[in-house]
Amino acid sequence: MIKKIQSGMTLIEMLIAITIFTIGIGGFSLLFVKSWQGNSYVYEMGQSSVAASQGVNGVVSYLRKARQGDDGAYPIKSAANNDLVVFSDYDKDGVTERLHFYKNANQLIMGWRKPSGGLPKTYATGDQENKIIADRVVNDAGTPIFYYYNQDYPADQVNNPVATPANNAEVRLIKILLKVNIDPNRAPDNIEISSFVELRNLNDYDRMQ
């Protein structure tokens, strides 16, 4: 009599196979989640850096065209580490606005005010309106946003950048440095965005001296 050999998996073999399959699916899912989180973070950091870069370029254009206020004030009103006030026609309407750039928490803000009155015109205290130039800014106390240089730079690098608050009349070049990070806990490396800008109209003051 010939016995038939039955093929198939025993209960133990089936449990082992299910366990291996479950571990495999779990590992794949974890890998997928980590990959998705990493790509999402890179994408968000890219967006933040692009937005910050565009904001810095806007500030550069405003500073480059800094000019005498409509009340006769010097083009630079004040120049500190994280706070800069200049006069410039930022909206190209022929009127010189007072522009106030400053760090507030993790944002770089630009406030502005138009002059009022007849002749001479005056600028009221405080900002009239404001907008966010850059978000998720992580500059610390040891890394200011603004650096100021006199007319002797770059030949004189001992006395440049000048001490702050800067003597407004000495400033001829400004460096803007932003560090951006959407979540420092997830990535310790910050994206740095920097740019130098020459205040063109101040060269006229050099020639007048």
C-alpha angles and dihedrals in degrees: 000000000000116000118216116232109223115216125206144094124295120229091256092051090049092051090050091050092049090049093051091046092050092049090049093050091047092051092047091049092049091049090049093049093048091048092049092048091049094049091045091052093048090049093049092047089050091052092048093048092049091049091047091047091051090049092051091049089053092051090048091055092050093048094045089060096044110145144165114303119250087249090058095259122151113267092250115054099177137351121197135152097272101007126069129171122190139154119246141143093244097167094044095235095129092255120110112232125200106239122204119194116188144151117248114181103307097342136088106220131194116205123184141187131193121220121255138199132042124282117003097029120215137204118226120226118271133017120305095203136351142197138193113260097180135002133207092031111171103183107147130209091275094053112058121196095226130050123182130210132190129223092272093067130139092020090054108050094155094072095034134125088037122232118270140274079047127218098254094216092057098055116103102147131036129196120205117202123182128180112200130191127156092204120007089189091064098042124018093196113090127206110241122209120184138166138174120222129190116213096227100193092056089071086073089062090054091054092048093055 
